[in-house]
């Protein structure tokens, strides 16, 4: 086999493998993004959405805020749309993708931490017992996950994220995680941008997990990703190192704060799927002028998963009650989406 110039410059087989995995991952992401954008120039901009109340509400809102002379017209600079990621743009069951990645990182880091041998949370994770790892609550688990995902440079961590996503597969859907993104949402993101919206991710997941791939997958660049963040410090030699601390939790009441700090404008459209998105939706509709709040209801066990009020991940309880009370748009995955996932690409 003839090596490329890049492979000759980097004879290390691990580096060559990482480059190939990254290239394959990027190609899959770009294919998904093109699939989401293909329908926008002409015809129905949301072909994977059934012609029901949810689709009609979205199209009517977008038309009203983007049409010159409309009573609800919003200048392009103020057309801000925020989307939660887990459960809103891609699958979050049977656990958040962030957790799956961080758990793998903890297991890989275990030889450097012999003190974990007596850690009940680590013992449960090593046995793939997530319920046992959560037995003492979320705090001990998060502390261990943060510790196991620190002690390296941000560039090293970026590479580990890309490599993991290029090779890891969803345990139930049996496809790469990047292929668990929702086709109807890819279309909606493209439709909004075609209408002058600026689209942002506002997620409880960490920014460093999302930023390596959101541009290729969703068309959302790294600077438009708002998320939780781990402690980072300058190493004195031109690099940045990850510290074993959680700097900011961008979930629940943290989401409006994150929007204010990173975006500096109140959204006019916000899309979530769980109680963790409630405050973001409340913040959105509290602004002046037209606004639209949307929730995905996971009620399709045949094509994805069915869960809401009692789920350990993506619980939809208080936000659902608020949506009913305030007449927000609740999107039924089963009834409003013709298909859930984009077609897998070879």
Secondary structure, 3 states (H helix, E strand, C coil): CCCCHHHHHCCCHHHHHHHHHHHHHHHHHHHHHHHHHCCCCCCCCCCCECCCHHHHHHHHHHHHHHCCCCCCCCCHHHCEEEECCECCCECCCCCCHHHHHHHHHHHHHHHHCHHHHHCHHHHHHHCCCHHHHCCCCHHHHHHHHHHHCCCCEHHHHHHHHHHHHHHCECCCCCCEHHHHEEHHHHHHHHHHHHCCCEEEEEEEEEHHHHCCCHHHHHCCCHHHEEEEEEEEEECCCCCEEEEEEEEECCCCHHHHHHHHHHCCCCCCEEEECCHHHHHHHHHHHCCCCCCEEEEEECECCCCCCECCCCCCCCCCCHHHHHHHHHCCEEEEHHHHECCCECCCCC
